[in-house]
Amino acid sequence: MWMSRIAFERAFQELTDDEIAYVMDHARKVDFEDGATLIREGEDAGIILVILDGKVRVVRLQRDGREKELSDPLMAGDTVGEMSFMDGIGASATLIAAGPVTAQSVDKALVEEMVGRDASFRQRLYHSLLLTVIRRLRVLDYKLAFPG
């Protein structure tokens, strides 16, 4: 339970303690086996997955059918699906379990329920997700500037 709390606090740092607790309690637990696809490139899954345990590979299929790793594996406390959740365009990469993965799924219905309770919830949620995307971009920027 404490790891779950830490993961949610990292993923949704702009939410209040009560909001984090509610989202944790109402998010759906999902388990993935090694090699399972969590989200496929181009798919609008309509969910944000908070990784609680395990590692997730981030890959894009090349024209020749080979997979290209886009980042280091994501781990506990990381979120996936946040970009397509926000813009509805679809996932920018395929996410594959690298071993068993446990996550909690936050869907649009849960977010809309929270917005119904407090209209400013969406702003705090999206601010949290923006900070997550910025954190990832900074890591990528560093890796591009200093390869190897």
RODO-2510 file (C-alpha; in nm, 4 decimals, decimal comma):
residues 148
     n   res          X          Y          Z
     1     m     0,0000     0,0000     0,0000
     2     w     0,2784     0,2477     0,0845
     3     m     0,4466     0,1901    -0,2553
     4     s     0,1147     0,2605    -0,4210
     5     r     0,0857     0,5862    -0,2269
     6     i     0,4378     0,6935    -0,3243
     7     a     0,3695     0,6117    -0,6897
     8     f     0,0464     0,8136    -0,6905
     9     e     0,2067     1,1073    -0,5116
    10     r     0,4829     1,1141    -0,7713
    11     a     0,2388     1,0813    -1,0604
    12     f    -0,0154     1,3329    -0,9322
    13     q     0,1927     1,5730    -0,7245
    14     e    -0,0492     1,8646    -0,7701
    15     l    -0,3508     1,6808    -0,6249
    16     t    -0,4525     1,7123    -0,2616
    17     d    -0,3930     1,4227    -0,0213
    18     d    -0,7665     1,3476    -0,0174
    19     e    -0,7834     1,3466    -0,3982
    20     i    -0,4851     1,1131    -0,4236
    21     a    -0,6436     0,8779    -0,1711
    22     y    -0,9756     0,8781    -0,3587
    23     v    -0,8152     0,8174    -0,6986
    24     m    -0,6020     0,5364    -0,5525
    25     d    -0,9069     0,3723    -0,3971
    26     h    -1,1102     0,3930    -0,7185
    27     a    -0,8440     0,3180    -0,9802
    28     r    -0,8576    -0,0350    -1,1183
    29     k    -0,5636    -0,2679    -1,0461
    30     v    -0,4265    -0,4372    -1,3575
    31     d    -0,1556    -0,7007    -1,3962
    32     f     0,0448    -0,7653    -1,7111
    33     e     0,2605    -1,0682    -1,7901
    34     d     0,6082    -1,0409    -1,9384
    35     g     0,5830    -0,9260    -2,3001
    36     a     0,2232    -0,8050    -2,2729
    37     t     0,1324    -0,4802    -2,4473
    38     l    -0,0025    -0,2211    -2,2035
    39     i    -0,0824     0,0386    -2,4698
    40     r    -0,0214     0,0175    -2,8449
    41     e     0,1204     0,3037    -3,0522
    42     g    -0,1637     0,5077    -3,2066
    43     e    -0,4210     0,3719    -2,9607
    44     d    -0,6257     0,6124    -2,7502
    45     a    -0,6746     0,3875    -2,4495
    46     g    -0,8430     0,6631    -2,2489
    47     i    -0,6480     0,5658    -1,9383
    48     i    -0,3464     0,6665    -1,7368
    49     l    -0,1562     0,3749    -1,5902
    50     v     0,0404     0,4312    -1,2708
    51     i     0,3126     0,1672    -1,2527
    52     l     0,3288     0,0125    -0,9067
    53     d     0,5743    -0,2697    -0,9725
    54     g     0,7808    -0,3916    -1,2653
    55     k     0,9363    -0,2325    -1,5709
    56     v     0,7778    -0,1123    -1,8929
    57     r     0,9626    -0,0838    -2,2238
    58     v     0,8829     0,2162    -2,4444
    59     v     0,9227     0,1209    -2,8110
    60     r     0,8263     0,2364    -3,1567
    61     l     0,8013     0,0041    -3,4539
    62     q     1,0304     0,1029    -3,7389
    63     r     0,9383     0,0692    -4,1067
    64     d     1,1361    -0,2549    -4,1275
    65     g     0,9309    -0,4004    -3,8398
    66     r     1,2074    -0,3784    -3,5778
    67     e     1,1418    -0,2232    -3,2382
    68     k     1,3367     0,0862    -3,1353
    69     e     1,3694     0,1614    -2,7637
    70     l     1,2766     0,5246    -2,7063
    71     s     1,3821     0,5522    -2,3430
    72     d     1,5042     0,3605    -2,0451
    73     p     1,2360     0,1326    -1,9027
    74     l     0,9713     0,3054    -1,6934
    75     m     0,9285     0,1798    -1,3361
    76     a     0,7251     0,2136    -1,0179
    77     g     0,5985     0,5683    -0,9786
    78     d     0,6008     0,6396    -1,3511
    79     t     0,2850     0,6943    -1,5494
    80     v     0,2045     0,5859    -1,9023
    81     g    -0,0717     0,6945    -2,1344
    82     e    -0,0857     1,0510    -2,0052
    83     m    -0,0199     1,2220    -2,3393
    84     s    -0,2970     1,0427    -2,5297
    85     f    -0,5233     1,0791    -2,2250
    86     m    -0,4857     1,4552    -2,2498
    87     d    -0,4916     1,5083    -2,6268
    88     g    -0,6902     1,2061    -2,7496
    89     i    -0,4574     1,1643    -3,0481
    90     g    -0,3272     0,8221    -2,9512
    91     a    -0,0180     0,6816    -2,7902
    92     s     0,3154     0,7975    -2,9303
    93     a     0,4769     0,4607    -2,8560
    94     t     0,3992     0,1011    -2,7697
    95     l     0,4412     0,0080    -2,4040
    96     i     0,5488    -0,3489    -2,3317
    97     a     0,5871    -0,5233    -1,9963
    98     a     0,9512    -0,6201    -1,9328
    99     g     0,8631    -0,8896    -1,6823
   100     p     0,5502    -0,8911    -1,4664
   101     v     0,3964    -0,5450    -1,4193
   102     t     0,1341    -0,4271    -1,1719
   103     a    -0,0359    -0,0945    -1,2331
   104     q    -0,3468     0,0979    -1,1441
   105     s    -0,5645     0,2332    -1,4230
   106     v    -0,7187     0,5802    -1,3955
   107     d    -0,9887     0,6184    -1,6600
   108     k    -1,1766     0,9187    -1,7937
   109     a    -1,4920     0,8265    -1,6006
   110     l    -1,3030     0,8525    -1,2701
   111     v    -1,1554     1,1879    -1,3734
   112     e    -1,4994     1,3194    -1,4729
   113     e    -1,6403     1,2008    -1,1390
   114     m    -1,3691     1,3990    -0,9598
   115     v    -1,4332     1,7050    -1,1799
   116     g    -1,8009     1,6793    -1,0823
   117     r    -1,6966     1,7085    -0,7176
   118     d    -1,4524     1,9954    -0,7807
   119     a    -1,4197     2,1639    -1,1204
   120     s    -1,0603     2,2672    -1,0449
   121     f    -0,9566     1,9004    -1,0184
   122     r    -0,8942     1,8774    -1,3952
   123     q    -0,6518     2,1703    -1,3798
   124     r    -0,4508     2,0121    -1,0965
   125     l    -0,4525     1,6720    -1,2688
   126     y    -0,3356     1,8135    -1,6012
   127     h    -0,0710     2,0225    -1,4253
   128     s     0,0585     1,7014    -1,2637
   129     l     0,0655     1,5247    -1,6004
   130     l     0,2397     1,8219    -1,7626
   131     l     0,5124     1,8070    -1,4976
   132     t     0,5529     1,4354    -1,5713
   133     v     0,5938     1,4998    -1,9445
   134     i     0,8407     1,7819    -1,8757
   135     r     1,0445     1,5534    -1,6488
   136     r     1,0658     1,2950    -1,9288
   137     l     1,1596     1,5579    -2,1868
   138     r     1,4417     1,6835    -1,9663
   139     v     1,5823     1,3314    -1,9346
   140     l     1,5581     1,2819    -2,3104
   141     d     1,7178     1,6212    -2,3729
   142     y     2,0096     1,5275    -2,1474
   143     k     2,0537     1,1914    -2,3207
   144     l     2,0542     1,3568    -2,6627
   145     a     2,3077     1,6176    -2,5488
   146     f     2,5338     1,3636    -2,3773
   147     p     2,4931     1,0263    -2,5555
   148     g     2,6554     0,7182    -2,4179
***
